[in-house]
Structures are given as structure tokens and as C-alpha cells.
Amino acid sequence: MNKKAIIVGASSGIGREVALLLLAEGWHLGLAARRMEPLLELKALAPERVEVMTIDVTQPDAGDLLLTLIQRMDGIQLYFHASGIGHQNRMLEADIELRTMDTNAVGFTRMIGTAYRYFAERGEGHIAAITSIAGTKGLGPAPAYSATKAMQATYLQALEQQAHQRGLHIRFTDIRPGFVDTALLRGDFRYPMLMQPQAVARDIVHSLHHHHHIRIIDFRYRLLTFFWRLIPNWIWRRMKI
Ligand SMILES: NC(=O)c1ccc[n+]([C@@H]2O[C@H](COP(=O)([O-])OP(=O)(O)OC[C@H]3O[C@@H](n4cnc5c(N)ncnc54)[C@H](OP(=O)(O)O)[C@@H]3O)[C@@H](O)[C@H]2O)c1
């Protein structure tokens, strides 16, 4: 097998665990994030099968850097977007909201768009991204986070329809985990139903192989999101979460 993928956001958390699993399956990987040190640690595991690159998705050159990495790998079949930031922001600090928008909305659009145009030209490919269950409702404690996650999910849905209309063979996988024990959930708040990134990554890789369009991880969150979708707005806006 000579499958090739790029993971942006591979330096920690879920992206890193997905990289480890794909490496174990024999994939060639291009790994990117802002921090080079953790990427080099991954490269050390299989130097001949791993390329690394510093990419900050909020910077205007990030799309060009992605194309350079794709070229260096002589093409890819899978683009996996794991980059993201998230904060609770109950006091609505402007800086937190805007940085979240920059990374999760603008940066996401930049990178997913670059991958989409690359696969469109090539005629086929697979785009996968970690959005979140946080995108399925507006969450008072994390407004920019939940809004950008909704945006990401809608964007993928729109691209999937557009690809279909254009007769492009591009597959999409929208991955929506519940709470995962990573650096993103830093702080002393105790999150319920916390999952381990290794288990989440196994579910993700399974979903990639089975070409799932949308994957909510895990079953408890599938139930939770099913029920909270049914909550009418007049109740939702009064709920303490
Ligand atoms: N943890 C959860 O409970 C949870 C739940 C649902 C969805 N998610 C989503 O899962 C994804 C991965 O998060 P995680 O939980 O694994 O957290 P994490 O360990 O903090 O990983 C975030 C990754 O994104 C990268 N990143 C952040 N800003 C970036 C930027 N400007 N440019 C390039 N890369 C950037 C980070 O690398 P550098 O810092 O090296 O750039 C890191 O590799 C995120 O999209 C998150 O929203 C997480």
C-alpha cells in the first residue's frame, strides 16, 4: 500500500493520535502545525515515510505551504484537518473570540479550500476534518467555538454538495467528537463523559476507511445530540450549561 495523507494539526491531541495510527498502517504522511518539535518526534518513528512542515493556518501563506507539502510528497489521497483552538469565554473577551474565528473559521476555510481545489484538479480525493458536537447548538460558555464548529460542518456539507454537482470524486468525512482529554480542554473544569484521544483516533480511522460522511464520537454523544436537537429554543436559551 502506498497511501498518502497530510494531517494539519498533528503536533498534539487527536491529530497526533490519528497520525500514529496511520503510520502504523503504513501510510506516508505529511505532518504540519505551528510547533516543529512534536512533529519531528513523529518523524523519528518512520523518517522515510514522514514529511514535516511548520504551517500556521491563520497566516495568508498557509495554503501555498500546503501545496508545497503536497508537491514534496508527490501527491496525496487524504487531507485531514485537525487544527483548532477552543476556549470557554463567559466574559466574551474580544481577543479570544477573534483568535478562535481566525483559526477555526478563516484558517479552516483557507486550508480546506486549498485541499478541495487540489483534489478537484486531480479528479478525486478525501477531505476529513474534526469539527465538534459543539457545532450542533449555540453554547453560551463558548460562543465563538460553537459558532465556528457549526460553520465548519455547514462548509463541509456545502462542499460535498458542490463536488457532487460538479461530478468530482471527492469524499468528505465530518468528525464530531464530544469531550476529549487533550490540551484543548485545559483548566480545572471537570468535563463529563471525557474520552481518551487514542480511542477517538481509532474511531476516526475506522470512519475514514468506511467513508462515513458524518461521524459523531461516541455513541453517548450520538444520543445526546439527538435529544438536544429536539429542545426548542425557548427552553434552550434558559438552560444552564
Ligand atoms: N478536545 C476536545 O474535547 C474536542 C472535542 C471536539 C472537537 N475537538 C476538535 O479537535 C481538533 C483537535 O483538537 P485537540 O482536542 O486534539 O486539541 P490540541 O491537542 O490542542 O490540538 C490542536 C492542534 O491544532 C493545532 N493548531 C492550533 N492552532 C493552529 C494554527 N494556527 N495553525 C496550525 N495548527 C494549529 C495545534 O498545533 P500547534 O499548536 O503546534 O500549532 C495542535 O496540533 C480541534 O479542531 C478541536 O476543536 C476537540
The ligand as a Gaussian input file, in Angstrom:
#p B3LYP/6-31G(d) Opt

LIG

0 1
 N      -10.683000      18.067000      22.886000
 C      -11.981000      18.065000      22.672000
 O      -12.785000      17.904000      23.615000
 C      -12.529000      18.235000      21.281000
 C      -13.872000      17.918000      21.061000
 C      -14.399000      18.089000      19.790000
 C      -13.604000      18.560000      18.770000
 N      -12.288000      18.874000      19.015000
 C      -11.512000      19.409000      17.921000
 O      -10.445000      18.546000      17.629000
 C       -9.401000      19.296000      16.990000
 C       -8.072000      18.921000      17.638000
 O       -8.079000      19.398000      18.980000
 P       -7.438000      18.587000      20.196000
 O       -8.513000      18.358000      21.170000
 O       -6.644000      17.448000      19.704000
 O       -6.533000      19.738000      20.848000
 P       -4.965000      20.026000      20.789000
 O       -4.206000      18.915000      21.420000
 O       -4.836000      21.395000      21.376000
 O       -4.625000      20.044000      19.238000
 C       -4.861000      21.154000      18.430000
 C       -3.970000      21.055000      17.214000
 O       -4.253000      22.188000      16.369000
 C       -3.022000      22.802000      16.043000
 N       -3.222000      24.233000      15.824000
 C       -3.791000      25.142000      16.652000
 N       -3.727000      26.354000      16.096000
 C       -3.102000      26.211000      14.896000
 C       -2.724000      27.102000      13.867000
 N       -2.960000      28.435000      13.951000
 N       -2.106000      26.609000      12.764000
 C       -1.851000      25.284000      12.659000
 N       -2.177000      24.387000      13.597000
 C       -2.798000      24.856000      14.714000
 C       -2.116000      22.542000      17.243000
 O       -0.755000      22.600000      16.859000
 P        0.242000      23.825000      17.173000
 O       -0.160000      24.406000      18.487000
 O        1.579000      23.171000      17.161000
 O        0.060000      24.756000      16.029000
 C       -2.486000      21.098000      17.556000
 O       -1.761000      20.222000      16.752000
 C       -9.798000      20.766000      17.135000
 O      -10.354000      21.242000      15.946000
 C      -10.858000      20.741000      18.206000
 O      -11.769000      21.816000      18.072000
 C      -11.748000      18.717000      20.241000

